């Protein structure tokens, strides 16, 4: 068998993106399937230009403005605040070092055309997971696998649209590229519904790659030693929902534990300055898992913050990052996961809900049973998609 080419977002300085890309590579390694992740470096310019054209075409869309405002604010704040700029630079350097250490990447290709011409040397192309079919990514036409030679097998593993509906142009593109994927799976029920409505096809619902690895298998990545020696509440908030901070502060008051938070990730949130007792920036993706592994409680609005809380059997609370039913909302991925595992009640919408849930401990016996079944089903899909490759 020739190598399988993984098309993933391994390069993004984002904890969830890198960890799901690592898990995709690792599960193929454990299945003894030769693989390499396609090197993005020579393709960045072409992909970035296409994405920029998409955003410019929707420059007056309020949802897009809101989505990009966070990046603008953090860039502006870094210019004013040299300490913040230095801290974020330090964190990004750790991401880069982690990426170079753990990923087996391909040779560099100078264009999608060149990659397409070389695609027949691979047994298959596997795209996933993450929000790789966001409208802007469909517009960039990389994660669609349209460049792959028609004779080469295409696999989608747990790929996410990130949104519940697509703009017309990207919907039309999806109608064309989705039927060309030989084995089609998604991470959310909303993705299944969207594919069905666009193409009439039935996509398999599988778990995020990070959930394919057990807690014991994640031990291969992280250090045994605790980063924070004392008991703590771990907070990982990407959005600016102040309910989450109020509830975390209430939990600190009740328990006496300090708050440890990773901050200023996707956007600059002024109110977070001084919110946490400990706010480290020198944390790479392995350190992120370590911080969740050793926390007494986890408060998060992140999908992967929720995922690793479940893997490590934490008492966690998940808050809404987005207002429900907005175009850019990615709430569905959390809703879908918690629904499968019977943990819908861990989504907190009010202080009263938080107060009620605070006294309810998660019993992980039934959760582990559901997760094990979901994991086995997902691995079976993956095995089926790559069997008989020569």
N, C-alpha and C positions, 0 to 999 in steps of 0.2 A: 504494500500500500504506500502511495505517495503521501506526503504530509497534507493535513487539513489546514487550510488558512483561516485564522480567526480574524474577523473584522470587528473590532471593539473599540471602546473609548478608553483605552489603557493609559493614555497620555494626559488626561485631564486632571488638574490638581484638585481633585474632589475625592473624598473618602469612599463614597459609594461606587463611583465609576471605576476607580482602581481596584477595589476589592472584588467587584463582580467580574472584572476582566481577569484578575488573578484566579478566581474560582473557576472560571470557564477553562482556562489553561490547565489548572490543576486537576479538574475532573477528567479531562482528556488524557492527561499523564497517567492518572490512576487506572484508566481504562486501557492503558498501553496503546494509545492511538497517537502516532507521530503528528506533531503540530507545530505551527509557529504563528505568531501574531503579525499581521501585516504592518510594516513600518510606515507610520503616518508622515514622517518628516518631509519627504519629497512631494507629498500630495497636499500639504497644508494650504499653500497659496491658492491652488485651484478650488479647494473646498471652501476656504474662507471667502473667496470672491463670490461664489455662488450663494453662500449664505447671506452675504452682505446685500446682494441683489434682492434676495427675498425680503430682508428686513426693510430695505428702501421702498420696496413695492407696497409695504404695509406700514409705512412710517406714521400714518395718521390713525392707526388702530390703537385704541386705548389699552387693550390687553398686551400688545407688543411693547408699548411705551412703558407700562408698569413692569413688564418682565425685564426690560433692559435698564430701567432706572436704577436698580440696585447696583449694577456694574458701574454705571456712571458715578453714582454716589461714592462708592468705595474708591474709585480711581481719583476722584476729587479730594477725598479725605486723606488719601495717601500723600498727595502733594502738599497738604497743609501739615500733616502730622508725620514727621520723619521717624518717630519711634514705631508708629503703626506700620509705616512702609517697610521698615527694617524687619519687624516681626513677621509680616506676611511674606516678605522675600525669603526669610529663613525657613518658613513653613513650606513654601513652594520649592525651595532647594531640597528639602527632605522628601517631598513627593518625587522630584526628579531622580534622586538617588535611589529611592525605593523602586521606581519604574525600571531603572537600569539594572537593578540587582535581581529582580524577580521575573522579568518578562523575556521570553525567547522571541526576539523579533526577526523579521525577514530582512533580506537585502532591501536597499532603498530604491523605490521607483520614482521616476521623475514626473509621471502623469498617470491619470486613470487609464489613458489609452495604452501606455506601456504596461501597466499592471494587467490590463485585459489581455494583451498579447501574451503575457507570461502565465495567464491563469490556468492553461492546460497542463502545467507541470504539477498542479495540485490535484488531489483526489476530490476535494470538495471545498467550498467556502461556507463558513459558519458565521452568521451575523448575530450578535446579541451580547449582552442583554441590554439593560439600561434604556433610556428614552431615545433610542436611536432612530425612531420613526416620528420624531417631532416634525411639524411642518417644515421648519428650517432645514432639518437634516434630509427630508425627502427632496426638498428643492436643491440641496447640494449634490444629490444623486450618487453618494458613495455607499451609504448603508443600505441602499436599495439593491445592491449587487448587480445593477444593470451592466456594469463593465465586464462581468464574468462571461467567458465563452459559453454558449448554449449547451455544449456537450459536457460541461462540468456541473456536478451536483451542487445544489444550493440548499442550505439549511438555515432556518431561523430558529434560534433557541431563546425563548423567553423575551423576545424583542418587544419593546413597549412603545406605543404611540405617545405616551405621556399626557395626551389630551383625549377627550371623548368625541371630538369632531374635528374634521380637517377642512381647511379652506378649499374652494372648488378646484383650483389648479392642482393642489397636492392630492386631493381626492382622485382626480382624473389620473394622475401619475400612479397612485396606489392601485387603481384598477388594472393598470398595465403590468406593474412589476410583481405584485403579490402572486398572481397565478403562475409565475415563472419559478417560484420557489418550490422545490420538490417536497420538503418537509417543513411545514409551517406551524410554529407554536408561538404563543404570546404569554405574557406574565399576568395580564389582568382580564377579568371577564368583560370589561368595557372594550378591550382590544378584540376579543372574540366577536362581540356584537358589531363592532365597526367593520371588521373584515367580512363578516357575513352580509352586512348591508351593502358593502361596496362590490363584492365579488361573488357572493353566494357560497363561498368556501367555508368549511368548518376548520378552524384552527384549534390545535391542542392547547389546553391550559396547563402550563408547567410552572414550577417554582423558580424563583430567581436563582442564578448560579450560586450565590453565597449560601443558599439553603441546601445545596447539594452536598456540602461538606459538613460533617458533624463537628461538634465542639472539640472532640479529640483530634480531628484532622486539622482544625484551625490552630491547634497547639504547635504544628510544624512551622507556623509563621511568626507567632508572637513570643516575646520573652516571658519566662516564668515569673520574673521579679516584678512586683507591683511598681507602677510609676508613682502613685500616691499611696503613702504608707498608712494613713489614717482612714477611717470610714468616711464615705462621701456620697453625695448625690451628684450623678453625672447629668449635665444638661447639654443637649446638642440641638440648637434651634437655628434653622436656616431662614425662617420668616420672622416678621415683626408682629406676631400675635402676643399682645401683652398679657392675655389670660395665662399663657404658659409660664411667664415669669412670676406672676402673682402666686400661682399654685406651687411653683418650685420654692418660692420664698416661704410659703406657708408650711411646706414640708420640712424645710430647714429649721423653722421655728419649733415645729413639733418634735423633731428628732435630735436636734442639736448638731447634725452633721453639716459639714461645709459643702458649699456648691462648687463643683469643678466644671468649667464650661469651655468648650471650643467655640470661639466667637469670630465674627466678621468674616464669614465664609463666602456666601453668595452676594451679600450686600452689607453696607455699613449701617449698623443700628446703634444710634447714639446712646440710647437708654441702656444698652448692654455694657457700656463702659462703667466699671465699678459694680456691676450686678453680681458677678461671681466672686467667691473668696479666692479661688485659684483659677487663672485663665491662661494656661500654657499655649504657646505657639509652636514649640519644638516637638510636634507630634506628627509622625508619619502614619500611613494607613495601619501598620501593625500596632502602633501605639494607640490608635483609635479603638481597635478591638480590645487591647489590654485595659483601657480605661472603662469600657463597658463591662468586661469580664469581672473586674474587681469592685464595681460600684455596688452600693447597697440598694439604691434606687436609680432609675433612669427616667428622665423627662425629655421628650423629643417631639419634633414635628417632622422628622425625617423618616423616609421609608427604610433606609439601611440602618438608621438608629434603632428602629423598631425591629428589624430583622435580627440584628446582633443581640438585642435584648432577649429575643425569643431563643436564639441558639444557646445563649448563656444562662437561660432560665432566670432572668431578672424580673423583679417587680417593677413594671414600667408603666408610664402614662404617655399616650400619644395624643398630641394636640393638632388641631387643624392649622395647616400653613396657609391655605387658600380659602377665600370665600367660596362656598359651594356654587357650582354651576357656572363659574366664569370660564371663558375659553381656555385660559392658561392653567386652570386647576389641574393638579396631579394627585388629588385626593384619592382617586379611584384605585391606585396601586396599593395603597394602605388598606382601603376598605376591602379590596378583593382578598388580600392575604389574611387579614384578621377574620374575615368571613369564613374562609376555608378552615381556619384553625379554631373557630369558635371563640374568638377573642374580641368580638365587636365591642364589648363593654369597656375595653381599655381606651377607646377614643373618648376624649374629654371635650365637651362643648361648653361647660359652665363650671363655676366654682362649686356649685352644689353637687354636680356630678363628680367632681374631683374629691370633695369631702366624703361622698358616699363610697367611692372606689378606694379611698385611702385605707379603709379598714378591711378591704377584701383582698386576700392574697390569691395570686394565680396558682392553681393546682396544675402542675405541668405533666401529670400522668396522662391525661386525655389529650393535651396539646402535643406531647411527644408522639403519641400514637398516631394522631392525624398527620403530624409533620413527617413521620417515618413513612407513612403510606403515600403521601404527596411526593416525597423524595424518591421513593422506589418507582412510582409511576413516571416521574420526570426522567429518571435515569433510563428507564425502559424506552421512552421516546427517543432519547439521545442515542442509545445503542442501536435501535432500529434504523435511525437516520444514517448511521455510518456503517452498518453491516454490509457485507458484500462489495465494499470498495476495493478496487485493485490498484 
